[in-house]
Every structure is written in structure tokens, then in C-alpha cells.
Amino acid sequence: MKNPQKKTKQKAEKTAKTSKVGKMSNQGDISMTYAEKISKSDYEKQLNTLGIELVKLQEWVKQKKLKVVVLFEGRDAAGKGGVIKAIEQFMNPRICKVIALGVPTEKEKEQWYFQRYVSELPSGGEMMLFDRSWYNRAGVEHVMGFCTKEEYEEFLRACPEFEKMLIRSGVIIVKYWFSVSNDEQEKRFQERIENPVKRWKISPMDIESRSKWVEFSVAKDNMFAYTDTKQSPWFVVEADDKRRARLNCISHLLSLIPYKDLTPKPYKLSPRKADKHYVRPPKQEQNFVPQKY
């Protein structure tokens, strides 16, 4: 395999020069700082505006039978789940589906690596949002030792060809990497530990991987060097500010797929006809949920 370090270094230098408000950490990650946070009311207003556009995109995907795949990758607690929820709340779940695969079964471990992801690819008129994807092999599996060196290297060779094949078959692939700083990830981990409602979001694997920050940084750089191609580029989302990250990501996604407004016109409801012969059964014969609130 060719050594991609030179290519990775050039990309990092280019990114650092073009980001005027970026701050380079000692691990090589760039974190963004902002003068002030977006207020909740302003965020919700902006999100609702983008939501209307998402509905228009959805109708376009449906009518034109497009096949759209959006991959969300990044470190633990980088905000992938948050932006996926922000998108899907506006969408028809029959058209826009979230794919979040668990640990592969013993049978799946013996299959061609991409096989279980292929079965989740969209048909015409569908959009699939992958909460982590086949890039697990380039990150978690590689760093945590869940795959062999040979399997890892084969993935880096095969992945660009796999994605080219999908693109040639008409699949639109959009890849997002959510970049979060070390300090912000630590803050979010602590919040999850302290909040019983969010504690399920953190696992022993997250705690273990937290100690391998540099290893994950190197793995991400290597992954970009091989898979950030002209046909299927990576788009980095600065994710220290959750609200901005969601708005920026959704806005960017909308800009990548040209669409027209095919939203159906409002329906006119005709008056309901009364049926004098219908008699409702006594309410006492039905079981009702207690009104505690």
C-alpha cells in the first residue's frame, strides 16, 4: 500500500490556512470558536425553514425515484444522532429511513464485508440515513482491534471502488464527518454520565475508545487519504456547537441535490355526512387510560 501521509499533511495544511477562526489542537484536529451561541428560538426558526425545504427534497426524491445515501461518521458524542433526528422529524419514514446497524452476527462476520450494508441501500424514491456505516472498519474496528491488518488494508483499497460502483448504478452518496474537539467530547461524556435520561448513550466501548484519541485521529486521517475521492468526497462538519452543526449540515445537504418544489397543493375537505342510524357504544364498556396529567 502507498503511504498516504504526504497527502494527508497537505490537506491538513490547506484546511488550517482557509479556516480563519479555527484553532489547532495538539492532536491535529481543528475546533471552531464562535462569539455567541445561536438562541433556541432562532435555532428553531432556522430549523423549521430548512425543514420545509427537506419536505420539498423528499417529494423530489419520491417523484424522480432517486436513490440517496447519507453517511454520518465521527467520534463518539460528535452529534451524529442529533442531526439525524433533526432531519427525520420532518420526513416521511416510508421514504427517509435511518439505518443504525448493531454488532455483526457470526454469519455476517463470514460474509463479504459490504454485504450487510448492501441490503440496506435504497430503492428508487428512498433516502437512507446511515448512523455509522461501512466506515466502521476504518475507525472503530481498526483502532479497537476488531479486524485484522489485512482486512483493514483491503477495506481501504476496496471502499473507493465499492462507492464508484454504487455511483455508477445511480446511487447518490453524501458523506459527513462530524468533527468534535477533545474538550467538547469530554464535556458531553460527563453530561451523559450525570444525566440518567442520556446515560444509555454511553457504553463501556465509548469509555475504552476515549483513551485512544490519537489513534482515532490517525485512523481518520488515513481513511480520508484513501476515501476522500473526487467522485465521493468527505464533508467535514464542525460540531462543537450542536445547533450550528445541525443547521450547517442540513443546509449543505439541501445544496447538493438539485430539486424543485413538488409539494402537493392543500386538499379541500368535504363536509362529513351525518349518519343518524349510528349509535356509539356506551363509554363505560371501554377501557380508558387514566388521566393523570
N, C-alpha and C positions, 0 to 999 in steps of 0.2 A: 504493500500500500504506500502511496505517496504521502510524504509528510505535509500536512495542511497548515503547519504553524505559521508559515510566512503569510499565507492568505488570510488567516485569522488575525494576525497582527496588523495587517494593512487595513482590514475592516474596522478593527477597534480604533485605530488612529483616525480614520475618516469620520467615524461616529463621534469621537471626542472633539474633533475640530468643529463639526457642524452643530453641536449642542451647546449653545451659549449659556444655558442655565443648568447644565449637567455638572455633577460632582463625582469625580472618580474615586471609588473606594479602593482599599488595599488589595481587594480580590479581583480588581479589574472591571467590576460592574459599575454602571453609570446610574446614579439615582438623581431624580429631579426634585428641585425645591421650588415652592410656589409662595408668593407673597401672602395669599389667603386662600382658605378653602371655599369651595362653592357651597352656598347655603342650601339647606334641604329643599326649600320652596323653589329656588332657581333650578336646582338639580331635577326635581320632579317635573318642572315645566319643560325643561330641555328634553328630558327623557320621554315625556308624552309626545312632544313634537317628533322625535325620532321614531317613536312607536307607530305613529300614523304612517310614516314612510316605510316601516317594516311591514305593515299590513299591505301596502301597495306592492312592495317587493314580493311578498308572499303570493299575491294574486298573479303577479307576472310569472313567477316560478311555476305556479299551478297551470296557468293557461298555456305557457310556452313549453311545458314538460321539461323544464331544466332539472339537472341533477347537480345539487350543490352540497359540498362537504366543507365544513368549517372546523378546523382543529384548534383546540385551546390547550397550550402547553405552558409550563413554567414551574417554578419551585412550589413546594407546599405553602399554602396560605398566600399565594400570589394574587388571588382574586379571580381565578378562572370560573369558579362556580357562581360568583356574584354576577358576572356579565352574562353568563348563560341564562340565569334566572331573569335578568333584566330583558333579555331578548325574548325568551319563550312566553313571558306573561302576555305579550301582545299577539302571539301566533296561534294558529290552529294546530293542535297537537297531532292531527292526522297528516299535516303537511310538514311541519317543523318538529323533528324528533330529537331528543337528547340521548346520546349513546355514552354510557359510562360502564364499561366492562369491568368485571371483577378479576380476581386471580384466575389464570387459565386452569382448566381441568387437566387431569393426566392425559386424556385423549388429545386435548388441544395442544399440549406440550409436544406431542409427537407429530403434529401436523406441520405443514408449511407455515412459517411464522405469520404471514399476512392473511392466512386463510380465514381466521375467525373475524377479521376486520372486513374482509370482502363481503361476507354475508350481511354486514350492517350497512353497506353502501346504498345510496338512494336509488330508487326507480325514478322514471320521468315524473316531474311535478313534486319532488320531495327535497327537503333541506335537512341534512343531518349535522347536528352539533356534537362533536366528539369532545367529551370531558376527559382529556388524555386520549392517546391514540396509539398507533403503531410505533410512535416515538418513545414509548416506554422502554424499548430495548436500548435506545441510545442514551437514556438517562438512568432511571431507577434500576433497571435490570443490570446494566453495565456497572454502575457505581457500587451497588449493593451485592454484586456477585451472583445474580440470579441467572446469568447466562455465561457461556464460555467466551474466551477471547475470539475464537474462530467464529462463533455465532454473531458476536458484536461486529467484527470486521465485515462479515458477509452482509449484515444489515446495512452498513454504511455504503457498501458497493451496490446493493440491490435496491435500496429505497428510492434513489432518484429515477431508476428505470421503472420501478413499480408505479411511481407517480406520473411519469411520462405516459405510461400505458393507459392509466386512468384518464388523463387529459385528452389523449387521442380518441378515447371512446366517448368523449363528450362530458366528462365529469369536471365541474368547476371546483378547484381546490383552493381554499384560503387557509393560511397557516399563521396563527398568532402565538407569540411568545410573551408571556406576562413577566416583566422584569421587576423584582422587588428587592430592596436593599436588605442587608443583614439586620440592621436595627429595626426596620419595619416588620420583617418576618418574626423577629424575637417578640416584638410588641403584640403581634396578632396571635402568636402561640400562647403567650401569657394570658391574653384575653379569653382564648378558648379554654384554657385550663381552669380559669376562675369562674367562667360562666357555664352553669350546668346545661343550659339550652344548647350551647355550642361545643360542649366537651366531646360529643361524638365525632366532631370533625378532626380530632387529633388522635393519632394511633401510635403504638409503640414504634412502628416503622418510621413515622414522622420524627419522633424523638431521636431515633438512631441516625437517620439521614441528616439531621440538623448538625451533627458533628462533622459532616463531610462537605461543608460549604465549598471549600476549594476544589474538591474532587468533582462536585456537580458543576462548578464553573468551567472547569477544563472540559468536562463531557459536553456541556452546552456549546462551548466554542468549537469543539471538534465536530459536533453534529451540524452546526451552521456551516462549517467549512466544506462539508460534503453534500449537504442537502439544501443549502440556500442557493437554489438554481434560478436561472432566468425564467424557466418555464413555471417553476413552483417556488417562489421566494418566501422567506420568512418576514413577518412584520412584527416588530417589537413594540409592545405597549408598556409605557412607563406606568407602573401600577402601585406606587407608594400612596397615591391619592386615589382611593377606590372610586369615588364619584367621577372624577375626571377620566379615569381609566375606562370606565364603562361607557361614558359618552363618546370619548375619542374612538374607542373600538367599534361601537355601533355605527358612528358616523362614517368611519373608514370602510366598514363592510358595505354600507349602502353605496359608497362611491365606486366600488369595484365591479358591481354588477349593474350594467345599464338597464333601466326598467321604465315603464310608462304606467300611468295611473289607470288601472283596470278595475278599480273598486266599484262594486255593483251600486247602482242607484238605490236610494232608500225605497223600501217596499211600502205599499199602501195597504193597510189592514182594513178589510171589510168588516162591517158590524157583525158581531156574533148573533146567531139566531137563537132565540129562547125556545126551549122545549118544555112546555107546560106539563108534559106527561112524566118528566123525570123527577123522581123523589130521592133525595140524598139519604143514605142510611143514617141512623142515629149516631151521633158522635160518641155516645157512651160505649158503643160496640167496638171502637177503635182504640189502639194503644198509642198514646201521645208521649213525646219526650217531655220530661219535667221542665218547666220554665224557671230555671234557677237564676237567670240573668234578665 
